[in-house]
Amino acid sequence: MREQIVTGTTALYAVLGDPVEHSLSPVFQNEGFRSVGVDAVYVALRVPARVLPEFCRLVRHTSLRGFNATIPLKVPLVEFCDELSPEARLMGAVNTVEIREGRLIGHNTDGRGFVASLREEAGFEPAGKRVVVLGAGGAARGIGWALAEADTRSVIFANRTLRRAEDLAGELAAASEENERYSACALESESLAKALAGADLLIQSTSVGMGDDRAIEVPWDSLPPKALVSDIVYRPERTPLLEEARRRGHPTLGGLGMLVYQGALSFQIWTGRQPDTRRMMEAARKALREHP
Ligand code: ATR
């Protein structure tokens, strides 16, 4: 492979966050650029939340072409974009900014990234399927929206705080004019068992299991044996929930695919090109194994 030479005209992209040092995005986005021969580099840039307003005011006058945002900037960014895509507006969060003629256009590719990883990594077509989502936070919102776009039959949000799940189900139902599709239940054994009976897909969308050995308790016997179990957490690559699902013979899907595919969708917004997602996945997996 030819060594990349950075010149004065090389396009610049970044992921913003605080902290941002552990981000895998530079690894797989640069692999994406190499895969289609785009003259661009992608770096991790630490931007504390308190300087975000000033950053957004100034960056539009620079040659930065676009950026991704991670914790804690996704929600505050909404306020500093000049334009929002419908999904960024509905989610109240921006993970991708396109800088075009001095304007900041905010998008959110998280939910579609999850659905793309379902299709591409797990070979799972969500149309017509019954889904249970553990959690009702920002991640669940994006995934719930994208699942409706993908024409799933039903989505039940199971959350520790029932009210939050009810609110989310109500909001998504209103936005999609699909009252029947969304419902909510409490994250306790009996209600969850009822929700899981007949489910085709279980999605863990909370931060539980990230960097520790905890897992949300799932009444496994109620989940049909063929149901796919997925976790949006990718560090560790195999969370306690996924380990348990595998032991019980369920097909599983880790969170790395969602990360890479949300990035591939950002890449397409910025460049209009389709990167080689297989190469991006390989690069991300290798980096994660080297720095677990
Ligand atoms: P994110 O944007 O990552 O989704 P969030 O909006 O803070 O983050 O939402 C976190 C989600 O994880 C919520 O569904 C939260 O449940 P509550 O609404 O009841 O707070 C869930 N969560 C976090 N810690 C949890 C735990 N220990 N057990 C169960 N659910 C948990």
Residues whose N, C-alpha, C, O or C-beta is under 5 A from the ligand:
A	BS01	ATR	G135 A136 G137 G138 A139 A140 N159 R160 T161 R164 S205 T206 S207 V208
